[in-house]
């Protein structure tokens, strides 16, 4: 059945219990509330299968506004799929997904997209009508020792971990990308209850021109969101970021960068190389005419690690 947002309190405990049964570890209540209930969106995309013994399966999608060519499109990012071990083999995932996609279509949501893992990828493309768009490699920089002369700090870079400065909501090109207003950035990074992010910023005329959001990951750094106005600003900002972390003992940096975007050669010149992990990326159109033009081709997208729910 489809669950509406006003019923979140009724199903939350069942979702937490199902997560433990499905993955063998707990999920924080604060994370669930942050992701599904406290995200400043009126939309809520959740489908569950329940019985007298509790929640047997669930499939959800997260509401995301995509921006492309000065237009805004309502979309949904596919989220965690869960099935109780006692209910596996009944086709519940496929049934719940079909139910949810029908509901999304009724809400005029044009596209569902996401990053299937190795366990669910085949089901998405063979049974749920998804199209494979790309296999996203991870770009990796391994310094093998502290900072080098290739990376320099800049006194133009400021920190804004709380995302309180003036961020431009408009995309800087015609590519399909997640629309990132200041309120979205504050929710996604500053108020994240699980991860701590740091944000490095360049300003122009008092407004944010470029920024890079980072997260410490073990002994390395994830560059989870690279949003830069030009190659020159990207080079200056990324050099500052790498230098600072390398001075602090970090020697491995990871990020995503679309191959045909100008950010890719900037990172290559810095020494980043394609590596694992490799992430499936795909989508399914739900309503004709309501998805961004060219959505099946990865060269039309600008995606970052932070656009996934993993990083």
C-alpha positions as CSV (number, residue, x, y, z in Angstrom):
1,X,0.0,0.0,0.0
2,X,1.0,3.6,-0.6
3,X,1.8,5.5,2.6
4,X,1.3,9.3,2.9
5,X,3.5,11.6,4.9
6,X,1.0,12.2,7.7
7,X,1.2,8.5,8.5
8,X,5.0,8.5,9.0
9,X,4.7,8.1,12.8
10,X,2.7,4.9,12.3
11,X,5.1,3.1,10.0
12,X,8.5,4.4,11.3
13,X,9.1,1.7,13.9
14,X,8.1,-1.0,11.4
15,X,10.6,0.4,8.9
16,X,13.4,0.3,11.5
17,X,12.6,-3.3,12.4
18,X,12.5,-4.3,8.8
19,X,15.9,-2.7,8.2
20,X,17.4,-4.8,10.9
21,X,15.8,-8.0,9.5
22,X,17.0,-7.1,6.0
23,X,20.5,-5.9,6.6
24,X,21.4,-7.3,10.1
25,X,22.1,-3.8,11.6
26,X,20.1,-1.0,12.9
27,X,19.3,2.3,11.2
28,X,19.1,5.5,13.3
29,X,15.7,7.0,13.9
30,X,17.2,10.4,13.5
31,X,18.4,9.4,10.0
32,X,15.0,8.1,8.9
33,X,13.3,11.3,10.1
34,X,15.9,13.5,8.4
35,X,15.7,11.7,5.1
36,X,11.9,11.2,4.8
37,X,10.1,13.5,7.1
38,X,12.3,16.6,7.8
39,X,13.4,17.3,4.3
40,X,11.2,20.4,3.6
41,X,9.3,18.6,0.9
42,X,5.6,18.0,0.9
43,X,6.0,15.0,-1.3
44,X,6.5,11.6,0.3
45,X,7.0,8.4,-1.8
46,X,6.7,5.2,0.2
47,X,5.1,1.9,-0.5
48,X,5.0,-1.0,2.0
49,X,3.7,-4.5,2.4
50,X,2.4,-5.3,5.9
51,X,0.8,-8.2,7.7
52,X,-0.3,-9.0,11.2
53,X,3.4,-9.9,12.1
54,X,4.7,-6.5,10.9
55,X,6.2,-4.8,7.9
56,X,7.3,-7.4,5.3
57,X,8.7,-5.2,2.6
58,X,9.1,-1.6,1.6
59,X,10.3,0.5,-1.3
60,X,10.7,4.3,-1.3
61,X,11.8,7.1,-3.5
62,X,13.0,10.5,-2.5
63,X,11.5,13.7,-4.1
64,X,14.1,15.6,-6.1
65,X,13.8,18.7,-8.3
66,X,16.0,18.5,-11.4
67,X,17.1,21.6,-13.2
68,X,18.0,21.6,-16.9
69,X,18.0,24.4,-19.5
70,X,16.3,26.8,-17.1
71,X,13.5,24.4,-16.5
72,X,12.6,22.5,-13.3
73,X,11.4,18.9,-13.4
74,X,9.8,16.9,-10.6
75,X,11.6,13.6,-10.2
76,X,12.2,10.9,-7.6
77,X,15.4,9.2,-6.6
78,X,15.0,5.5,-5.9
79,X,15.9,4.6,-2.4
80,X,16.4,1.5,-0.2
81,X,14.5,-1.7,-1.0
82,X,13.9,-4.1,1.9
83,X,12.2,-7.5,2.2
84,X,11.9,-9.5,5.3
85,X,13.8,-12.9,5.0
86,X,10.5,-14.8,5.6
87,X,8.8,-13.0,2.6
88,X,11.6,-13.2,0.0
89,X,10.8,-14.9,-3.3
90,X,7.2,-13.6,-3.5
91,X,8.0,-10.7,-5.9
92,X,7.2,-8.1,-3.3
93,X,9.9,-5.7,-4.5
94,X,8.5,-5.7,-8.1
95,X,4.9,-5.3,-6.9
96,X,5.8,-2.4,-4.5
97,X,7.8,-0.7,-7.2
98,X,5.0,-0.9,-9.8
99,X,2.6,0.4,-7.2
100,X,4.8,3.3,-6.3
101,X,5.6,4.2,-9.9
102,X,1.9,4.3,-10.7
103,X,1.4,6.7,-7.7
104,X,4.3,8.9,-8.9
105,X,2.8,9.1,-12.3
106,X,-0.5,10.3,-10.8
107,X,1.5,13.0,-9.0
108,X,3.0,14.1,-12.4
109,X,6.5,13.0,-11.4
110,X,8.2,12.5,-14.7
111,X,11.3,10.5,-13.9
112,X,12.5,8.0,-11.3
113,X,16.3,7.6,-11.2
114,X,19.0,6.3,-9.0
115,X,22.0,4.1,-8.3
116,X,21.0,0.4,-8.1
117,X,23.5,-1.8,-6.2
118,X,24.7,-5.1,-7.5
119,X,21.9,-7.0,-5.8
120,X,19.0,-4.9,-7.3
121,X,20.4,-3.8,-10.6
122,X,19.2,-6.7,-12.7
123,X,15.7,-6.4,-11.3
124,X,15.5,-2.7,-12.1
125,X,16.5,-3.2,-15.8
126,X,14.8,-6.5,-16.5
127,X,11.6,-6.2,-14.6
128,X,10.9,-2.6,-13.8
129,X,11.6,-0.9,-17.1
130,X,14.7,1.0,-16.1
131,X,17.3,2.1,-18.7
132,X,21.0,1.8,-17.9
133,X,22.6,5.2,-18.4
134,X,26.1,4.8,-17.2
135,X,28.5,3.0,-14.9
136,X,30.1,5.8,-12.9
137,X,33.7,5.3,-12.0
138,X,35.3,6.8,-8.9
139,X,38.1,9.3,-9.7
140,X,40.9,8.8,-7.2
141,X,44.0,10.8,-6.3
142,X,46.6,9.0,-4.2
143,X,49.4,11.3,-3.1
144,X,51.4,8.6,-1.3
145,X,52.8,11.1,1.1
146,X,51.9,14.7,2.3
147,X,51.3,17.8,0.3
148,X,53.3,18.5,-2.9
149,X,54.1,21.7,-4.7
150,X,51.4,21.0,-7.2
151,X,48.7,22.0,-4.6
152,X,48.7,25.4,-3.1
153,X,46.4,27.2,-0.5
154,X,44.5,30.3,-1.5
155,X,43.4,33.2,0.7
156,X,40.4,33.6,-1.5
157,X,38.8,30.4,-0.2
158,X,36.4,30.7,2.8
159,X,34.5,28.1,4.8
160,X,30.8,28.0,5.0
161,X,29.9,24.6,6.6
162,X,26.5,25.9,7.6
163,X,25.6,27.1,4.1
164,X,24.6,30.5,5.3
165,X,26.0,32.5,2.3
166,X,24.2,33.4,-0.8
167,X,23.9,30.4,-3.2
168,X,22.6,30.7,-6.7
169,X,19.8,28.2,-7.3
170,X,20.1,28.4,-11.1
171,X,22.3,25.8,-12.9
172,X,25.4,27.2,-14.6
173,X,24.9,25.2,-17.8
174,X,22.2,23.3,-19.7
175,X,23.0,19.9,-18.0
176,X,20.5,17.9,-15.9
177,X,21.5,18.3,-12.3
178,X,19.9,18.3,-8.9
179,X,18.5,21.8,-8.1
180,X,20.5,22.9,-5.0
181,X,19.0,25.9,-3.2
182,X,20.5,27.1,0.0
183,X,17.8,25.4,2.0
184,X,18.5,22.1,0.1
185,X,22.2,22.4,0.8
186,X,21.5,23.1,4.5
187,X,19.3,20.1,4.8
188,X,21.6,17.7,2.8
189,X,24.9,18.6,4.4
190,X,24.6,20.9,7.4
191,X,21.8,19.0,9.1
192,X,22.8,15.5,8.2
193,X,22.6,13.5,11.4
194,X,25.1,10.9,10.3
195,X,27.9,12.5,8.4
196,X,29.9,15.7,9.0
197,X,30.7,17.8,5.9
198,X,33.0,20.7,5.3
199,X,32.3,23.3,2.7
200,X,35.0,25.4,0.9
201,X,33.7,28.4,-1.1
202,X,34.8,31.1,-3.6
203,X,32.8,34.3,-3.6
204,X,32.2,36.7,-6.5
205,X,30.3,40.0,-5.8
206,X,29.3,38.7,-2.4
207,X,27.6,35.5,-3.8
208,X,28.9,32.0,-3.9
209,X,30.6,31.4,-7.3
210,X,32.1,27.9,-6.6
211,X,32.1,25.5,-3.8
212,X,33.4,22.0,-2.9
213,X,31.8,19.9,-0.1
214,X,34.0,17.3,1.5
215,X,33.6,14.3,3.9
216,X,36.3,12.4,5.7
217,X,36.0,8.8,4.8
218,X,38.4,6.6,6.8
219,X,41.9,7.7,6.0
220,X,40.7,9.7,2.9
221,X,38.5,12.5,1.7
222,X,35.4,12.3,-0.4
223,X,34.8,15.4,-2.6
224,X,31.1,14.8,-2.5
225,X,29.9,17.9,-4.3
226,X,32.0,19.9,-6.8
227,X,30.1,22.9,-8.1
228,X,32.4,25.3,-9.9
229,X,31.8,28.2,-12.3
230,X,34.9,27.7,-14.4
231,X,38.0,25.6,-14.8
232,X,40.2,28.3,-13.3
233,X,38.0,28.5,-10.1
234,X,37.9,24.7,-9.9
235,X,41.7,24.5,-10.1
236,X,42.2,27.1,-7.4
237,X,39.5,25.7,-5.1
238,X,40.5,22.0,-5.5
239,X,44.2,22.8,-5.1
240,X,43.4,24.6,-1.8
241,X,41.3,21.7,-0.6
242,X,43.8,19.0,-1.5
243,X,46.7,21.0,0.0
244,X,44.9,21.5,3.3
245,X,43.9,17.9,3.8
246,X,47.3,16.6,2.7
247,X,49.0,18.8,5.3
248,X,46.7,17.2,7.8
249,X,47.9,13.7,6.7
250,X,45.2,12.8,4.2
251,X,46.6,11.2,1.1
252,X,43.6,9.7,-0.8
253,X,40.9,11.8,-2.4
254,X,37.8,10.4,-4.3
255,X,35.1,12.1,-6.4
256,X,32.8,11.8,-9.4
257,X,33.3,13.8,-12.6
258,X,31.4,13.3,-15.8
259,X,33.8,12.4,-18.6
260,X,32.6,15.0,-21.1
261,X,32.4,17.8,-18.6
262,X,35.3,20.3,-18.4
263,X,35.7,19.4,-14.7
264,X,37.1,16.0,-15.8
265,X,40.3,17.2,-17.4
266,X,40.9,19.6,-14.5
267,X,40.9,16.7,-12.1
268,X,43.0,14.6,-14.5
269,X,45.7,17.3,-14.6
270,X,45.7,17.2,-10.8
271,X,46.5,13.4,-10.9
272,X,43.0,11.9,-10.4
273,X,42.5,8.5,-12.2
274,X,39.5,6.3,-12.8
275,X,39.1,3.6,-10.2
276,X,36.6,1.6,-8.2
277,X,34.0,1.5,-6.9
278,X,31.9,1.7,-10.0
279,X,28.3,2.8,-9.5
280,X,25.3,1.8,-11.7
281,X,23.2,4.8,-12.8
282,X,19.8,4.4,-14.4
283,X,16.3,5.8,-14.7
284,X,12.8,5.2,-15.9
285,X,10.5,7.7,-17.5
286,X,7.1,7.8,-15.8
287,X,5.1,10.4,-17.7
288,X,5.8,11.3,-21.3
289,X,7.0,14.8,-21.7
290,X,7.7,15.5,-18.0
291,X,11.3,14.2,-18.0
292,X,14.3,16.4,-19.0
293,X,15.2,16.1,-22.7
294,X,18.1,13.7,-23.3
295,X,17.8,12.0,-20.0
296,X,19.0,8.7,-21.4
297,X,22.4,10.0,-22.2
298,X,24.9,10.5,-19.4
299,X,26.7,13.3,-21.2
300,X,23.6,15.4,-20.5
301,X,23.9,14.9,-16.7
302,X,26.1,16.5,-14.0
303,X,26.0,14.2,-11.0
304,X,28.0,14.3,-7.8
305,X,28.5,11.8,-5.0
306,X,26.3,13.9,-2.8
307,X,23.4,13.3,-5.1
308,X,23.4,9.7,-3.9
309,X,22.2,8.6,-0.5
310,X,25.4,6.6,0.0
311,X,27.9,9.5,0.6
